[in-house]
Amino acid sequence: MGILSRASYVVRSKLNALLNRAEDPTETLDYSYERMRDELQEVKQGIADLTTQKKRLEIQKRRLEENVDKHNEQAREAVRQDRDDLARRALEKKKEKMNQIEELEGQIADLQSTQDDLVEKKNELQRRIEEFRTKKETMKARYEAAEASTRVSEAMSGVGDEMSDVSRALERAEERTDEMEARAAAMDELQETGAFEDTLSDQDEIDRQLEAGRTTSEVDAELETLKAEMGEAGETDAEPADEDIEAELDELRESEDEDEESA
């Protein structure tokens, strides 16, 4: 892989990484899941608000019912006191409160119906959210596994390209090493045969052989001279030894003569 191709590969890898981050489906799934949870929370809040309103109407209804009982008791007391006018007024208020109660009951019933619908929708939404969460996690796991496999494949592809370069580099290094070893062996052989000396010297083969012959003759002559010197030295050393022997023989003869005379 050349420099330009390697740089192109790096640029493509970084660009793909940016695109993958921009289009990461796991982030989209998480975002959708959070949106659905937010919607569920809004539905729950709506149900809570509606229930609160219904409770307020129910409290108001109970108070009106208490007033109805009160007005009913007032009407009875007025009749016992022969106060038909007061009894009529009490019954009128009772009727008015009962009308309000009836209206409140309708509103409470509507709120209850709406609440039931919202609770049902909330349960359905919650079920879908849980189902979506399961699918989301499964999809994320599949995507991450595929992404990991892709990274490994891309890494292996890059390693394959690099290994090709390494193999070629090893081959070139091996060839270069063989060449250097061959040159070293050739230099040693030329050195042994004196080719370098031939190149640097003006003498040819005949001159060298003659020179070698002269050197041998000179050595032989010097050897003979050395032998001759050593031989002369040996003879000189031998003469004093003979004289000593003769002197000893004379002494022996004289000693023998003296012994004979004494006898």
C-alpha positions as CSV (number, residue, x, y, z in Angstrom):
1,M,0.0,0.0,0.0
2,G,1.6,3.3,-1.2
3,I,1.5,6.5,0.7
4,L,-1.3,8.0,-1.4
5,S,-3.4,4.8,-1.2
6,R,-2.8,4.6,2.6
7,A,-3.8,8.2,3.0
8,S,-6.9,7.6,0.9
9,Y,-7.8,4.6,3.1
10,V,-7.4,6.7,6.3
11,V,-9.6,9.5,4.9
12,R,-12.3,7.0,3.8
13,S,-12.2,5.3,7.3
14,K,-12.6,8.7,9.0
15,L,-15.4,9.7,6.7
16,N,-17.2,6.4,7.2
17,A,-16.8,6.9,10.9
18,L,-18.4,10.3,10.8
19,L,-21.3,9.1,8.6
20,N,-21.8,6.1,10.9
21,R,-22.0,8.4,13.9
22,A,-24.4,10.7,12.0
23,E,-26.6,7.8,11.1
24,D,-26.1,5.6,14.1
25,P,-29.4,3.7,14.3
26,T,-28.8,3.0,18.0
27,E,-29.0,6.7,18.8
28,T,-32.2,7.0,16.7
29,L,-33.7,4.1,18.5
30,D,-32.8,5.5,21.9
31,Y,-34.2,8.9,20.9
32,S,-37.4,7.3,19.7
33,Y,-37.7,5.4,23.0
34,E,-37.1,8.5,25.0
35,R,-39.8,10.4,23.0
36,M,-42.3,7.6,23.6
37,R,-41.5,7.6,27.3
38,D,-42.0,11.4,27.4
39,E,-45.4,10.9,25.7
40,L,-46.3,8.3,28.2
41,Q,-45.4,10.6,31.0
42,E,-47.5,13.3,29.5
43,V,-50.5,10.9,29.3
44,K,-49.9,10.0,33.0
45,Q,-49.8,13.6,33.9
46,G,-53.0,14.2,31.9
47,I,-54.7,11.3,33.7
48,A,-53.6,12.8,37.1
49,D,-54.9,16.2,36.2
50,L,-58.2,14.8,35.0
51,T,-58.6,12.7,38.2
52,T,-57.9,15.7,40.3
53,Q,-60.6,17.6,38.5
54,K,-63.0,14.8,38.9
55,K,-62.2,14.6,42.6
56,R,-63.0,18.3,42.9
57,L,-66.4,17.8,41.3
58,E,-67.1,14.9,43.6
59,I,-66.3,17.0,46.6
60,Q,-68.5,19.7,45.3
61,K,-71.3,17.2,44.7
62,R,-71.0,15.9,48.3
63,R,-71.3,19.5,49.6
64,L,-74.4,20.0,47.5
65,E,-75.9,16.8,48.7
66,E,-75.3,18.0,52.3
67,N,-77.1,21.2,51.4
68,V,-80.0,19.2,49.9
69,D,-80.3,17.4,53.2
70,K,-80.1,20.6,55.1
71,H,-82.8,22.3,52.9
72,N,-84.9,19.2,53.3
73,E,-84.7,19.5,57.1
74,Q,-85.4,23.2,56.9
75,A,-88.6,22.5,54.9
76,R,-89.8,20.0,57.4
77,E,-89.1,22.3,60.3
78,A,-91.0,25.2,58.5
79,V,-94.0,22.9,58.0
80,R,-94.1,22.0,61.7
81,Q,-94.1,25.8,62.4
82,D,-96.8,26.4,59.8
83,R,-94.4,28.5,57.8
84,D,-95.2,27.5,54.3
85,D,-93.3,30.4,52.9
86,L,-90.1,29.2,54.5
87,A,-90.8,25.6,53.6
88,R,-91.3,26.7,50.0
89,R,-88.0,28.6,49.9
90,A,-86.1,25.7,51.5
91,L,-87.6,23.3,48.9
92,E,-86.7,25.7,46.1
93,K,-83.0,25.8,47.3
94,K,-83.2,22.0,47.6
95,K,-84.3,21.8,44.0
96,E,-81.6,24.2,42.8
97,K,-78.9,22.1,44.6
98,M,-80.3,18.9,43.2
99,N,-80.1,20.4,39.7
100,Q,-76.5,21.3,40.3
101,I,-75.8,17.8,41.6
102,E,-77.3,16.3,38.5
103,E,-75.2,18.6,36.3
104,L,-72.1,17.7,38.4
105,E,-72.9,14.0,38.0
106,G,-72.9,14.4,34.3
107,Q,-69.6,16.1,34.3
108,I,-68.2,13.5,36.7
109,A,-69.4,10.8,34.4
110,D,-67.8,12.4,31.4
111,L,-64.5,12.8,33.3
112,Q,-64.7,9.2,34.4
113,S,-65.2,8.1,30.8
114,T,-62.4,10.2,29.6
115,Q,-60.2,8.9,32.4
116,D,-61.0,5.3,31.5
117,D,-60.1,6.0,27.9
118,L,-56.9,7.6,28.9
119,V,-56.0,4.8,31.3
120,E,-56.6,2.3,28.5
121,K,-54.6,4.3,26.1
122,K,-51.8,4.7,28.7
123,N,-51.7,0.9,29.2
124,E,-51.6,0.3,25.5
125,L,-48.9,2.9,25.1
126,Q,-46.9,1.4,27.9
127,R,-47.3,-2.0,26.4
128,R,-46.0,-0.7,23.1
129,I,-43.1,1.1,24.8
130,E,-42.1,-2.1,26.5
131,E,-42.3,-4.0,23.3
132,F,-40.4,-1.3,21.5
133,R,-37.7,-1.4,24.2
134,T,-37.2,-5.1,23.8
135,K,-36.9,-4.7,20.0
136,K,-34.7,-1.7,20.5
137,E,-32.3,-3.6,22.7
138,T,-32.3,-6.6,20.3
139,M,-31.6,-4.3,17.3
140,K,-28.9,-2.4,19.2
141,A,-27.2,-5.7,20.0
142,R,-27.4,-6.8,16.4
143,Y,-26.1,-3.5,15.1
144,E,-23.2,-3.5,17.6
145,A,-22.3,-7.0,16.7
146,A,-22.4,-6.2,13.0
147,E,-20.4,-3.0,13.6
148,A,-17.8,-5.0,15.6
149,S,-17.6,-7.6,12.8
150,T,-17.2,-4.8,10.2
151,R,-14.4,-3.2,12.2
152,V,-12.7,-6.6,12.5
153,S,-13.1,-7.2,8.7
154,E,-11.8,-3.7,7.9
155,A,-8.9,-4.2,10.3
156,M,-8.1,-7.6,8.7
157,S,-8.2,-6.0,5.3
158,G,-5.8,-3.3,6.4
159,V,-3.6,-5.9,8.0
160,G,-3.7,-7.9,4.8
161,D,-2.5,-4.9,2.8
162,E,0.2,-4.2,5.3
163,M,1.3,-7.8,5.4
164,S,1.6,-7.7,1.6
165,D,3.9,-4.7,2.0
166,V,5.9,-6.5,4.7
167,S,6.2,-9.6,2.6
168,R,7.6,-7.6,-0.3
169,A,9.9,-5.7,2.0
170,L,11.2,-9.0,3.4
171,E,11.7,-10.4,-0.1
172,R,13.7,-7.3,-1.1
173,A,15.7,-7.5,2.1
174,E,16.5,-11.1,1.5
175,E,17.6,-10.4,-2.1
176,R,19.7,-7.5,-0.8
177,T,21.3,-9.7,1.8
178,D,22.1,-12.5,-0.7
179,E,23.7,-9.9,-2.9
180,M,25.8,-8.5,-0.1
181,E,26.9,-12.0,1.0
182,A,27.8,-12.9,-2.6
183,R,29.9,-9.7,-2.9
184,A,31.6,-10.4,0.4
185,A,32.5,-13.9,-0.8
186,A,33.8,-12.6,-4.1
187,M,35.9,-10.0,-2.3
188,D,37.4,-12.7,-0.1
189,E,38.2,-14.8,-3.1
190,L,39.8,-12.0,-5.0
191,Q,41.8,-11.1,-1.9
192,E,43.1,-14.7,-1.7
193,T,44.0,-14.9,-5.4
194,G,45.9,-11.6,-5.2
195,A,43.6,-10.0,-7.8
196,F,43.7,-6.7,-5.8
197,E,47.5,-6.8,-5.8
198,D,47.5,-7.5,-9.5
199,T,45.4,-4.4,-10.0
200,L,47.5,-2.2,-7.9
201,S,50.9,-3.5,-9.1
202,D,52.7,-3.0,-12.4
203,Q,54.3,-6.5,-12.2
204,D,52.9,-9.3,-14.3
205,E,52.8,-13.0,-13.5
206,I,56.3,-13.6,-14.9
207,D,57.8,-10.8,-12.8
208,R,56.2,-12.2,-9.7
209,Q,57.5,-15.7,-10.3
210,L,61.0,-14.3,-11.0
211,E,60.8,-12.3,-7.9
212,A,59.7,-15.3,-5.9
213,G,62.6,-17.3,-7.4
214,R,65.1,-14.6,-6.5
215,T,63.7,-14.5,-3.0
216,T,64.1,-18.3,-2.7
217,S,67.7,-18.3,-4.0
218,E,68.6,-15.5,-1.5
219,V,67.1,-17.5,1.3
220,D,68.9,-20.7,0.3
221,A,72.2,-18.8,0.0
222,E,71.7,-17.3,3.4
223,L,70.9,-20.8,4.8
224,E,74.1,-22.2,3.4
225,T,76.1,-19.4,4.8
226,L,74.6,-20.0,8.2
227,K,75.4,-23.7,8.0
228,A,79.0,-23.0,7.0
229,E,79.4,-20.6,9.9
230,M,78.0,-23.1,12.3
231,G,80.3,-25.8,10.9
232,E,83.5,-23.7,11.3
233,A,82.5,-22.9,14.8
234,G,82.2,-26.7,15.5
235,E,85.7,-27.4,14.3
236,T,87.2,-24.6,16.3
237,D,85.6,-25.9,19.5
238,A,86.9,-29.5,18.7
239,E,90.7,-28.6,18.6
240,P,91.1,-27.5,22.3
241,A,89.4,-30.7,23.3
242,D,92.0,-32.9,21.4
243,E,94.8,-31.0,23.1
244,D,93.4,-31.6,26.5
245,I,93.2,-35.3,25.8
246,E,96.8,-35.4,24.7
247,A,97.9,-33.6,27.9
248,E,96.1,-36.1,30.0
249,L,97.7,-39.0,28.2
250,D,101.2,-37.5,28.8
251,E,100.4,-37.2,32.4
252,L,99.4,-40.8,32.6
253,R,102.6,-41.9,30.8
254,E,104.7,-39.9,33.2
255,S,102.9,-41.4,36.2
256,E,103.5,-44.9,34.9
257,D,107.2,-44.3,34.4
258,E,107.6,-43.0,37.9
259,D,105.9,-46.1,39.3
260,E,108.2,-48.4,37.4
261,E,111.3,-46.6,38.7
262,S,110.1,-46.8,42.2
263,A,109.6,-50.5,41.8
